[in-house]
């Protein structure tokens, strides 16, 4: 059972726990007409991670809402792609951190235009000044608690596409909105899923495709030397809306750019 809210009709109530405490999570889905890219993976992640937070929602309910949203919203974007955002919270009511065990979850549905396509020749990135702390209990969950990413993203501008955030040990974790994948001489390196603030559905899909092709993928702590050293053959930023984006310059260092990986992602082949 869900309370459904539409952003264009006013959004969530003032007493919502997502607004008060960040008590919830969200999904951002790339849409083409009435179909979504990797839609099942987004629904499965939202259902799974909601269960980790003790928020009861079913995949059937979410799929029904996505169908309603596509019918209601797709026409407003013509032939262009668009973004469907689902924000799920524990519900509304009560004062203080302790939630009511019988609270009914709220789900807000919003739509936005798709962002511009990144330069296929590579983008400019830098290292973030803001450290990223990942609580193991919430690792990978796309929760509403994104204040570190918000502060890091304040450094982005028209020239700088992304900043890469590190943990307290100096290991590179992810960008403000992207997961990291590094091409090296004997395969690929990416931070382990258990260390990520957000474990992306596109990251999951790409790793599966690479392994299917017989390529070696190592999930381990990622260091600055892995990217700026001589073994690096390319750094990629991975995101289900943006796709697979090569980095040509990182912190004023030129990186090799190989566009072959980007060709395995065709959003029109992943529509559901």
PETA-V718361 format. One line per field, one symbol per residue. phi: phi as a letter, one per 40 degrees, with the letter a starting at -180 (. if undefined). psi: psi as a letter, one per 40 degrees, with the letter a starting at -180 (. if undefined). A space follows every 10 residues. Layout:
phi: ???
psi: ???
This chain:
phi: .bcbbbccbh gccccccccc bgciaabbbc bbgbbbcfdc cccccccccc cccgbcabcc cccccccccc ccbdccbfcc cabbbbbbbc hbhgbgcccc cbcccbbbbb baccccccdc chbbbacccc cbbbcdcbdg cccccbcccc ccccccaccc cabbbbcccg ccbaccabcb abcbcbibba dcdcbccbcc ccddcccccc cccgccbbca dbbccccccc ccbibbbbac ccgbbcbcbb fgbcbcbbcd ccccbbdccb cb
psi: hihhihdeee aiidehdddd efgaiiihhh ihbeiihfdd dddddddddd ddefhhiidd dddddddddd dddddeebei iihhhhhhid aiiihidhih eeihiihhhi iiiiiihihe eiihiihieh ihhhhddehe hgiegfdddd ddeeeiaddh diihiiaeee hhdiadeiii hhhidebihi iideeidhhi dddddddddd ddeeihhhhi hhiddddeie eheihhhhhe ddbhhihdhh fehhiihhed ddeehhdeee i.
